Amino acid sequence: EDDAVVGAETGSGKTLAYLLPAAQRAVANRRKHTPYPAALVLVPNRELGTQLRRVAARLGADTQPPFTDESKLFSLEARHGGALA
């Protein structure tokens, strides 16, 4: 798998460019009952985290803890601030 760095104008589909493959992997992991995250997306600010959550919800993600909506394709949690321990 290759890594990518993307830069483009607002509204050009950057979020979908990485969220669609991540969603596809999350759905596959869910079917296999894989207990680990399919992707980790880091964004520099709350606004981009909110945008990511909004786009994910349109794709069919459960974006509200405790992530128990079985009708959703995958789960996504967006956090901001603080540090990972």
N, C-alpha and C positions, 0 to 999 in steps of 0.2 A: 504494500500500500504506500502511496506517495502522500506527502504533505503538500499543502498549497497556501500561498499568501495571496489574498484577493483585495483589490482596491477598485472601487467603482462608485458612480454617483448614486445618491439616494433613490430608491425605487427601482433599482436595476436587477434585483433578485439575489443579492448576496446571501441573505438569510436562508432563502430556499436552497441555495447551492450547497450549503453544508447541512441544513436541517433535513432535507429529503433523504439523503443517504443515512443519516443518523436515525431517522424515523424507521426506515426500512430495516436497519439492523435491530432496532428496539423491538419491532414487531416479530422478527425472526427469533430473537432471544426470548420473547414472551411465549412463543409457541413451544420453545424448547425448555421453558421454565428455568432459564439461565438467571442466577441470582445476582448478577452484577450489572452496572450501568452500561448502556450501549455507547454512550458518548459523554464527554465533558466539554461544555462550551463555556469559555471564559470571555466575559465582555467587560469593557472598562468602566461602565457606568450604569446606573439604575435605568435610564431611559432605554438603552439597548437591551437590557434584560427584560424590560416590559414589552418591547417590540418582539423579542424572541418568544416570549410566552404567548403573545397575541397571534403570531404566525403559527406556532405549534398548535394552539387551540383550533385554528382554522383547518389544520391538517388532521384533526381528530384526536389530539392529545388530551389527557386528563391533567389539568394544570392546577388542581386544587388538592392540597393534602386533606385526607390521608391516602389519596390515590386508590380509591376502592371502586371506581366506576368501571366495571368490567366491559361496558359497551364501547369504551374508548380504545383506540389502537395502541397507544403507548402513553407513558407518563412523563411529565417534564416539570421540574421544580426550578424556579429561578430565585437566586438569593443575591443580595448585594451587601456590601460593607463587611467588615470583620475579616478574619483570616481563618484558613483551614487549620485545624489542630493536628 
